[in-house]
């Protein structure tokens, strides 16, 4: 009655498991059930018709946040009762359902939490929330090995756990998906129906069946006298959650939230004076899990039929104003990375037939209807495909919010996240050609040369190549200005590797470059002379040597574990370049003399408030060090006299005499909505770039940033204002009226010279959740190019 399958492995080598539970007959026929279900969704391996007379598939995911441990405990109890020979009720549920259970989506995080807890709990658990067993140390067990929140990674699949899980999920495409979580121990239980906003592509059937399930859950909670709430806090908008991603893939996706979290321990006294135990938490999750299986079993025929209809409609009448999207090819690797993401999500793309015909579409970057022509290397994504709803959500330029009070970011449009010129077209583009006739195997054979080689600087692949050759001891230069040799043009930042200066290597120069180019997938140009036809020759002072930087990254208490993890993951998994993680508490002891670059992630740092420590850090910079400050760290430095100043709005400059100002009178019941005028949960803004500065090499004169706060800074009088916000810069996402008014005429990205060193200010996080792909080169510029 159960099949246990290992579908992957975590960064730390722990197994990722799935349990398939049903009747013996269904388990024996499991592969046929899966294949038939894919046919229902339009993904069949053959053209035979799918049968709607098939079990409904219910997928239940537990413990995506490692320090929310009651769900994994509940998963084992759920499996036990489904298999229990004496439980006739659950046996009847399995007649027409297949239950897929992922008992622990984040084993690394769970073990981090559980091992810590078992070390600090006494013989008898202490329910006092002030006891240390209720106060988990940094970074906590919520995230995975690289401190990523896996519950925000369903669509982006930046993490190895997500990549392996989503490959398996898309092989099954269940009719119901439940994601089991925990929230504050002072909160009661939450289950669907969810709060507004619901994304517009969510169907009426999906909305209604959430309510059907919720009523069944409520029945059992009422019988036991347990508290719960629905339709609050947890909305269905951001596409990369364990409830929204399944919804955009035809399932009834839901989040269940039990009070507890890392502070729940084995027992804890709540603010209401009640004692909440781990057993209570397990039983609540067990109850909603079994209740969901019960109501799904009772409605299995309808679930399968509506699922089939969902995917048929996706192909025949795709939702949204655009029937196709054309993404223009780029000089770097951004389009290749986008194609990989589309493939991971089973979104079908192809190449257009290049025939010179004009196409009319909405230019995402300008927001205007324009005529354009398809070029070789562009891709077309037609919406008449099974994943059309997910495609619409991921590519939508303007988010339509039914309610502005949201749980997460409100803009994520992939053309902006990848920095790619994209057109939304109101008709299908059917003239496509086979991919194999366009894709070709790139040759990395290097022509013989007596002088050297050049690599364009235009993407993450360029940075990966640079990281590889620097570690091999190569002397690399970059061109400050564009140049031309023969018919080949090279933009600012292009990497120059001459034989001169690289003639004492342990391996031949050509061999090192070829190996690095193959690994990074970059094209290498051979040059026979340092004399250029246009621009500055290779011996000019406009050509600079790139040092191999020794990097320190702050970690530990006071640091945002999520932002630190994004940076760590970039170096460790994407660039393969060494970085030393230094705990803030060890910074004074370790010192910085053995490092060239200090990366300070978002956080809340005491040393900026300590004059001696602050001055010592400044002196290190003046001696030649470089600081890269990210997100909220920039605001702290603005208050610690580093030379950058926060921009103060006119409203903030007004006198505090507010007596008699009736606009300040607010109703208590509206308190959550009154703050929205100052809110910016995550919106896209256009930044004007000075791309003659090394911080902006590889970019056009603009960049799209994901802005999550109202912080903006005065233009620096002594420094380089590389990325600025002007007026009319808003692109997409919810931004409160007062915040939108503040975000203009100010600095977001800049470089300040201090003695022999520099400070790079990145006021917005360019590595957000590692899915904001277009920001990665900006960060690499800060590390390698700014010197």
C-alpha positions, 0 to 999 in steps of 0.5 A: 500500500505504500511505495517509498522513493528517494527523489534527491539529496540535500546539500549536506547529503540527506535524502529527500523522500516521497511516500506514495500511499493508496490501495494495493491495486493503485500502487501496483498501477502507479506508473499508469496512473501517473502517465494518465494524469500527465495526459489529462494535463496535456503532457502525455508521451503519446497521443492516446486520450486520457481517462477521467476515471482515475484516482485523484492525486493529493500531494502533502508537503511537510517541513519546508521550514526546518524549525517548524517541526510539528509537520514532519511528526504529523506526516508520520502519523498520517502515513500510519493511519492511512496504512493502519489495518484497523482504520476502515475510514482511511481505507475507504479514502484511498479507493479513489485517491493516491496520496503523495507525502513529502515528509520533510522538504528541508532536512538540513534545516530541520536537523539544524533546529532539532539538534540544537533543541535537543542540546538545550532542553532539560529532562523536562521541557520548560514551557516558559517562553523566556527559557533558552529552549525557545530562543533559537540561535542564528541562523535558525533552522528555517532555511536550507544549507545556504540560508535560502527560504525554500518556500519562496523558491518553487518557481525560481528553483535556485536551490538543489532541493527545489530543483529535485522536488519540482522535477518530480512534482511536474512529473505528477501534477497533483489535483490537490497540494497542501503545504504544512507550516507553523506560525507564531506560537500565540496564533491559532490554526490557519487553513483555507480559504485564503485571504485576498488578493487572489491572483486573477488566473485562479479559477472560480472552481479553485476558489470554491473548492478551497472553501469546501475543504475549509468547511470540512476542516472546520467541522473537525476543529469545531468538534474538538473545540480548537481555535482557527481562522481563515481568509486572513494574512495568507493571500494567493499572489506571489507565484513561488509559494507552496500554495500559489505555484500549485494553483497556477499549475491546476491544483487546489493549492493551500497553506495550513499554519499551526501555531508553534514555530521554533519557539514552540519547543515541546511545550510553551505557555502562550500570551493567552495563558494556554499551554501549547504542546508539540502533541497538540500541534501534531494532532491539529496538522494530522486532523487537517491532513486526514480531513483534506484526504477525506473531502478529496476522496468524496469529490475525486471525480469532480477534482479530476474532471475540473483538472482536465478542464483546466488544462484544456482551457489553458491550451484552447483559451489561454488567459490574458491579453497576450497570446505570445511573447517574443524575447530578444536575444542578448549579447550575454547569457541572460536569455540562456538562463531564462530558457533554463528556467522555462524548461524547469517549469515545463513552459514550452518555447521555440525559435521564430521563423526569421522572415523579415515580417514586422510584428506588433507588440507591447515593448515591456521596457518602454511600455509602448506598442511597437513594430519589431522584427524577429531575429535569429536567436530570439525565442517565442513563447506561445500561450496556447500550451498547458502551462499558459497560466503559469506563463502569464503570471511569470511574464505579467508586466502589471500586477492586478491586485484585488487587495493591496495588503499582501504577504510578499513582493508584488512584482517579479516579471521575468523580462525585468528580472532578467533584463531582457527586451521582451514583447507581448503580442496579441496573436499566436506566432506559429511559424517556428522552427525546430530548436536543433536547427538553431542550437549549435555546439559552441567550439572552444578551440582557440586559434593560435596567437602570439599575443593574447585573447579577449572575452566580452564582459556581458553576463554571469558567465563572463564573471564565472570565467574571470573567477576561474582564470584568476584562481589559476594565477592569470594576469587579467586586464579590463578595458575601461572604454569600448574598442574595436579590432578588425570587424569585432567590437568589444564593449567596456569591461572586456577581459584582456589576457595577454601572453606577456605577463602570463608566461610563467604559468604551470600550464600553457595559457591557451589550455587554462583559458580553454578549460575556463571558457568551456566551464563558463560557456563563453566565447574567446577571441584571439588577437594578434596585436595589442594595437586596436583599430578604434579605442585605446591600445592594450598598454593604455592607462585606460586598460587596468589590471584586475586583482584577485580579491581576497573576500570576507563576508560577514555572517552570524548574529546581526546579519540577515541570514537570507542575504548572507546566504544569497551572497554565499551561494553566488560564490560557492555554487555559481562563481566557484570563487572562494569567500571567507565567512567571518562571524561579526563577533570575530571581526575585531579578533580576526581583523581585515588585514588579510582581506581586500574586500569586506561584504556587509549584507543587510543586517543590524550592526552594533559596530556602526554605533561604536565610534572606535569600531567605526573609525577602525573600519574606515581606516582599513578602507583608507589603507586600500580596503573595499566595502560592499554594503547592501540594502539596509546596511547603506542606511546604517552607514548614512547614520554613521558618518560615512559620507552617504546621506539619506534623502529626506522628503519634503514631508519629513522636513516639515515642522512637527507641530501637528496640533489640530491636523485632522488628517492624523485621525484614523479609525482603529479598525483600519490600522492595517490599511492606513499604513499602506500609503507608506508601503512597498512590499516589492516593486520594480523601478527603472534606475538610470545607470552611468555605464561608463563606470565599472560598477555598471559595465555590461549594462545598457544605461538603465537597470530594473531594480526590485525595491522593497523599502523607501530608502533613497540617498542624496547624490554624492558630492565626492563619489560616483553616482552610478545608479539613480532614480529620476522622476517617472521611474515606477514600472510595476507592483504595489507602492504606497502613494507617499512612498512613490512620491519619495522615490525620485531624484536620488541615489541607489547605487554608488561608489565612494573613494576613501583614501586608497580604498572604496565603498560600494553602496548597493541600496537595493539587493541585486541578488534577491532570492537569487532569481533577480538574475539581472542583478548578479553582474552588478554585484560581480562588478562591485567585487571584481571591477570596482578598484 
